[in-house]
Amino acid sequence: MKQITLFLSLFAFALSVTAQPVFTKADTLRGSLNENRDWFDIQKYTIEVAPNIETKTIQAVVLWDAKTINKSNLIQIDLQEPLIIDKVIMISDHLKKMDTLDFTRDGNTALAKPKTLNKIGENFQLVISYHGTPREAIRPPWDGGWIWKKDANGNPWVSVACQGLGASVWYPCKDLQSDEPDNGAIIKITLPKKQNLIAIANGKKQWDENLNSDTQHFTWQVTNPINNYNIIPYIGDYIGWSDTYKGLKGNLDIHYWALRQDSAKARNQFTQVPQMIKAFEYWFGPYPFYEDGFQMIQSPHLGMEHQSAIAYGNKFANGYLGRDLSGSGWGLKWDFIIVHESGHEWFANNITTKDIADMWVHEGFTNYSETLFTEFYYGKEAGNEYSIGSRRTIKNDRPIIGHYGVNEEGSGDMYAKAGSMIHNIRHAINNDSLFRSILIGLNKDFYHQTVTTQQVENYISIKSGINFSKVFDQYLRTIQIPTFAYSYDAKEKILTYQWKTCVNGFNMPLHFTYLGTQFDFLPTDYQPQKRLIKVDHFDASAFGETIRHQYYVQIGLEQ
Ligand SMILES: [Zn+2]
C-alpha cells in the first residue's frame, strides 16, 4: 500500500537528509512496551460503536479482556485525540469487583490507576466509554482515520483505514503490534434503520438485533488473533454473495461484498479470489484463518489487508489502478489488490512483526507473493521477469529496517527491495522445493505469532543450511547494493571475481547457467578468486547480465 508514499517519502527524505530523526515522548509511549503496558496481555476486544454519519461522530464502548502477566502497574490506554474518554471501569475476575478508575490524559494516551492489585495469572476487564469526532482520513489508505464517503447513488459509504497511524485513531487499545488479542474481537455496529445500510466487519456475522424499531445492530466476530489495525467496519449499500472453497484445511467460507451498483463487475473480478487462494496455499500453506472465513469487501479506498475482511478498491481492473508496477506486462494479468492484500493474510496477519520497524516481513514477502502468483499461473520465467521489473521502484534512500520502540517504519524499499532480496535468497538456496518448504514452514512454525526480524532471518538460515546473516545485513540494514566485481583475461581464459560495496564478509552464493555451463560460487569463495573459464566465445558483459537476471546485485566489469 505504499507505492504512492514512496514519492512523498522522497520529499520527506530531501528535508531530513541532514538531520537524524527526532523522536518524541509520544513516539516512545506509542512504540515501546513500557511498564504500564507490559504487565497485561490482551485476550479480546469487544467494540460497540454507533457512528453518526451526518455529524461524522461516534459514540462507543470498548471492552478489553486481559490477563495479568506481570506485577500490575498503571494501565496505558491508547486513544487518539480528539476522541474523548468518558469513563474507565475495571472488573477484576478474582474480586468480582467493579471499580471506576481515575485516569489522566496525555495527548493520545491515557493512564488509568487500578484500585486493586491484579494477581499474576488472573484476568480482568476494562470497559472504556468514549465519544467524539474521530480524525478523518484525507488520503486513505496512506493516511488514516474515518472515511465518510458517498457512493455514486448518494448513499453513505463509510469505513476506516489506520495502518501505521494505528487503531487508536478510532478505538482505545494497546496500540502495539506485539500484543494481538489472542481470542480475536467482536465488532458491533449500530445504525439507524431508516438509512437501510449494511455494516460488515472482520470474521463471521453473528447476529442482527432489532432492539427497537429505529436502530439495527450488526455483530461480527473474529476468533483468531488479529492486528489492531485490521479490525475495521465497512458500512454501505452492500450486496453480498457466498462461495465455498475446498482448500488444504477443508471447506473455506468465502463472502464477497460490493456496492449494489458495482456488484456485476465485482462478481466478474472476484473470480480471481479462489485462484489467489489456490496459488498461495501452494506456496505458503493453508490460509491461516479458516475458522473466520475469508471476505473480499469493496472499500472506499484502494485497499488494505484487513484480516478475513480484505478491503478492495482497485476499480475491478487488473494491475494497480490499471498500471503494471513491474513494467514487465505480467502485472496486468491479475488484480494487484486481490493478490497483494490477500498475500498479507500469510505475511502480516498470520506472521506479524512485534515492531513496525521490521515491517519488511509483511511487505517484502507479500511483494514476493506477487512474483510467486505470477509464476504459479504463467511459469517461472514470467515470475522472474516480474521480479526484475519490480526493481525499478527501489529507491535505496534509507535502510529497510526502521528505528525500534518509536513506531517508525523503515524505507518504502521494504516492498520491492526486500522482495528482491527474497528472490536472491531463493536462487542462492538453488532448491525450489526447499525454498517452498521454508515459506510453508514460516507460516506453520510462527502460526498466529508476533515475531522479530531476527527470528525470521535465523529461521531461513537454519532451514536452508546457509548462513544468510550478511545478506540480511546488506539488504535490510544498508543502502548499498553489493557489486559482483570481475574481470576476464581472454587470452588465459581466467575470470577473477569478488564482492565489493558490501558489508564485511558478504558471501551470497550465486548459482546460474551461462552458455550451458553451470556456475556455482559458494559462500567460501569470495576472497578475490581466479577461475579458469572453459566456455567458447565468453562475453564478459553478457556473463554479468546473466547474474543480474536472477540476482538483485550490481555488476562491475573491470578491465
Ligand atoms: Zn502491503
Residues whose N, C-alpha, C, O or C-beta is under 5 A from the ligand:
A	BS01	ZN	M1 E363 T366
